[in-house]
Amino acid sequence: LFRHADDTVERRRVEVAAFFSNARNDLRLMREIKELTDALSKSRREVCPAARLSDVAALLHSELRPRIVSFSGHEFAGMLLFEPDEPGGGGAPRVPTADELVAVLSPEHAPELQSVVLNACKTEALGLRLRALLPHLSVIAWRTLALDAAVKAFSRGFYQSLARGNAVPFAAAFAAGRASMLAAGFCEGDPEEHRHHPAHEHLAPGWRRAHPEWRRCPGCNPPVHGEPVLLTGARTMPARGSSAELAGGDGAGERDL
């Protein structure tokens, strides 16, 4: 006659379902996972590391009812890169199309979903495609390459904002994430506009180890660190270059773009 509270549909309503994928095995995602778990209580979030697309589908097609879905990892040609589908991690990483993501995130399977976070480089076009096919969703994406440490700073502010109450507006959480990134000393812009040509001598194997001054070289260590954007309705925020008056300093943290 009675079911445990953890089994009820109400219990499965969560603020964020976060999926982390490191198919290239070169990201340090544990810090971002810790930012999320420290900010939101266990009852308000669901975390899936080493995520496959099938894991996303399984969680969203179950009783889980997230308001926000967040993807963190790499991109390939502007699409999200997921762990291989084969058991044991064998095979090639999975790169689903926008239509495949739409099928997973559709109201049929995620009826309470309002917003999506694409925490991966160069995902604005994917975000716009999701908005075109699922216009009820708001999307955060990265217009450019993004420094790993800058993404972590953004995530810290974003998750801490969500922790301040129930149903914190997505735009407010985006603004808090962006402010956190800028306050940490990172600057908005496209790092590719500053990086060396692939044949530059500074990219030769071992050059950085022999020349510690690489940290002062804008080609090795771009002075801008990525540009997050909020896609909602007919608006894209912020306008490019709008961080000039907000960000100070020459950046901080890792420089392994």
C-alpha positions in Angstrom: 0.0 0.0 0.0 2.9 2.3 0.6 6.0 3.2 -1.4 9.2 4.6 -0.1 9.6 8.3 -0.6 12.6 7.8 -2.8 10.5 5.8 -5.3 7.9 8.5 -5.9 7.8 10.7 -9.0 8.0 13.8 -6.8 11.3 12.6 -5.4 12.7 12.2 -8.9 12.2 15.8 -9.8 15.6 17.4 -9.8 17.0 20.8 -10.6 20.0 19.5 -12.7 20.8 16.3 -14.4 24.5 16.6 -15.3 26.3 14.4 -17.8 30.1 14.4 -18.0 32.1 12.8 -20.8 35.8 12.6 -21.3 36.2 10.4 -24.3 39.7 11.8 -25.1 40.8 11.2 -21.5 42.4 14.7 -21.2 39.9 16.7 -19.2 40.0 17.2 -15.5 36.2 17.0 -14.9 36.3 16.0 -11.2 36.6 19.7 -10.2 33.4 20.6 -12.1 31.6 17.6 -10.7 32.7 18.7 -7.2 31.4 22.3 -7.8 28.0 20.8 -8.7 27.9 18.4 -5.8 29.1 21.0 -3.3 26.5 23.5 -4.4 23.4 21.4 -4.8 22.1 18.8 -2.3 21.8 15.2 -3.5 18.0 15.5 -3.8 18.3 18.4 -6.3 20.8 16.9 -8.8 21.7 13.7 -10.6 25.3 13.2 -11.8 26.4 10.8 -14.5 30.2 10.6 -15.2 31.6 8.8 -18.2 28.3 9.4 -19.9 27.2 7.6 -23.0 24.2 8.9 -25.1 22.4 5.7 -24.0 22.9 6.7 -20.4 21.3 10.1 -21.1 18.3 8.4 -22.7 18.0 5.8 -19.9 17.9 8.5 -17.2 15.6 10.9 -18.9 13.2 8.1 -20.0 12.9 6.8 -16.5 11.2 8.7 -13.7 13.9 11.4 -13.6 12.3 14.9 -14.2 15.1 17.5 -14.5 14.5 21.2 -15.0 18.0 21.6 -16.5 20.2 19.2 -18.3 23.9 19.9 -18.5 26.5 18.3 -20.8 30.2 18.8 -20.1 33.1 17.5 -22.2 34.6 17.8 -25.7 33.0 18.6 -29.1 33.8 17.3 -32.5 32.8 19.5 -35.5 30.5 21.4 -33.1 28.7 18.3 -31.8 29.0 16.8 -28.4 31.4 13.9 -27.9 30.1 11.0 -25.7 31.8 7.9 -24.4 31.8 4.9 -26.7 28.6 2.8 -26.6 30.4 -0.5 -26.4 30.6 -2.1 -23.0 34.0 -1.5 -21.3 34.7 1.7 -23.2 35.9 0.0 -26.4 35.2 1.4 -29.8 35.0 5.0 -31.1 33.5 7.9 -29.1 29.8 8.6 -30.0 29.0 11.9 -31.8 25.2 12.2 -32.0 23.6 14.5 -34.4 21.4 17.4 -33.3 18.3 15.4 -34.3 19.4 12.5 -32.0 19.8 14.9 -29.1 16.4 16.3 -29.8 14.9 12.9 -29.7 16.4 12.3 -26.2 15.5 15.8 -24.9 12.0 16.0 -26.4 9.0 16.7 -24.1 7.9 13.1 -24.5 10.9 12.0 -22.6 11.8 15.1 -20.6 8.4 16.8 -19.9 9.7 19.2 -17.3 12.9 20.2 -19.0 13.3 23.9 -19.5 17.0 24.5 -20.2 20.2 22.9 -21.5 23.8 23.6 -20.8 26.4 22.7 -23.5 29.7 23.0 -21.6 31.9 22.3 -24.6 33.8 24.4 -27.1 32.1 25.8 -30.2 28.6 24.5 -29.4 26.6 27.7 -30.3 25.5 26.3 -33.6 24.3 23.1 -31.9 22.5 25.2 -29.3 20.7 27.2 -32.1 19.7 23.9 -33.7 18.3 22.7 -30.4 16.4 26.0 -30.0 15.0 25.7 -33.5 13.7 22.2 -33.0 12.8 22.5 -29.3 11.9 26.2 -29.0 10.6 25.9 -25.4 14.2 25.3 -24.3 16.8 28.0 -23.3 20.4 27.0 -24.0 23.8 28.0 -22.7 26.7 27.2 -25.1 30.2 28.3 -25.9 30.7 30.3 -29.1 34.5 29.7 -29.2 37.2 27.5 -27.9 37.0 27.6 -24.1 39.8 27.2 -21.5 39.1 24.3 -19.2 39.7 26.5 -16.1 37.4 29.2 -17.4 34.6 26.7 -17.9 35.1 25.5 -14.3 34.9 29.1 -13.0 31.7 29.6 -15.0 30.2 26.4 -13.7 31.0 27.3 -10.1 29.0 30.6 -10.3 26.2 28.9 -12.3 25.7 26.1 -9.8 26.1 28.3 -6.8 23.4 30.6 -8.2 21.0 27.6 -8.6 21.6 26.7 -5.0 20.2 30.0 -3.8 16.6 28.9 -4.2 14.1 26.8 -6.1 13.6 27.5 -9.8 16.2 30.2 -10.0 15.8 31.8 -13.5 18.1 30.4 -16.1 19.2 33.8 -17.2 20.2 34.7 -13.7 22.2 31.5 -13.3 23.9 32.3 -16.6 24.7 35.8 -15.5 26.2 34.5 -12.2 28.3 32.0 -14.1 29.7 34.6 -16.4 30.4 37.0 -13.5 32.2 34.2 -11.7 34.4 33.6 -14.8 35.2 37.2 -15.1 35.9 37.7 -11.4 38.4 34.8 -11.5 40.4 36.9 -14.0 39.4 35.2 -17.3 38.5 37.4 -20.3 35.9 36.8 -22.9 37.0 36.3 -26.5 38.1 33.8 -29.1 41.5 32.2 -28.2 42.0 31.1 -31.8 42.4 34.7 -32.8 45.7 34.7 -30.8 47.1 31.2 -31.1 50.2 30.4 -33.1 50.1 29.0 -36.6 50.5 25.1 -36.4 54.0 25.4 -37.8 55.2 28.0 -35.3 58.5 27.1 -33.5 56.8 27.5 -30.1 54.7 24.4 -30.8 57.7 22.2 -31.3 57.9 19.2 -28.9 59.6 20.2 -25.7 59.8 23.9 -26.4 57.6 24.9 -23.4 59.7 22.9 -21.0 62.8 24.6 -22.2 61.3 28.1 -22.3 59.2 29.0 -19.2 58.5 32.4 -20.7 55.8 30.8 -22.8 53.3 32.0 -20.2 54.0 35.6 -21.3 53.6 34.7 -25.0 50.0 35.5 -26.3 50.4 32.9 -29.0 51.1 30.2 -26.5 48.9 31.6 -23.7 46.0 33.6 -25.3 44.8 36.6 -23.3 41.1 35.6 -23.8 39.6 32.3 -22.6 36.3 31.7 -24.3 32.9 33.2 -24.8 29.7 31.7 -23.2 26.4 32.7 -24.7 22.8 32.3 -23.6 20.3 31.4 -26.3 16.7 32.2 -25.4 13.8 33.4 -27.5 15.1 35.8 -30.1 18.1 36.9 -28.0 21.7 35.9 -27.8 23.5 37.2 -24.7 26.0 38.6 -24.2 27.1 40.6 -27.2 30.6 39.8 -28.3 33.3 41.8 -26.6 31.0 43.0 -23.8 33.4 41.8 -21.1 35.9 44.5 -21.8 34.6 46.7 -19.0 33.9 43.9 -16.6 37.0 41.7 -16.8 40.4 42.8 -15.6 43.8 41.3 -15.4 45.6 39.0 -17.8 43.8 35.7 -16.9 44.6 32.9 -14.6 44.7 29.2 -14.3 45.5 26.5 -16.9 46.5 27.5 -20.4 46.1 24.1 -22.1 43.6 25.1 -24.8 
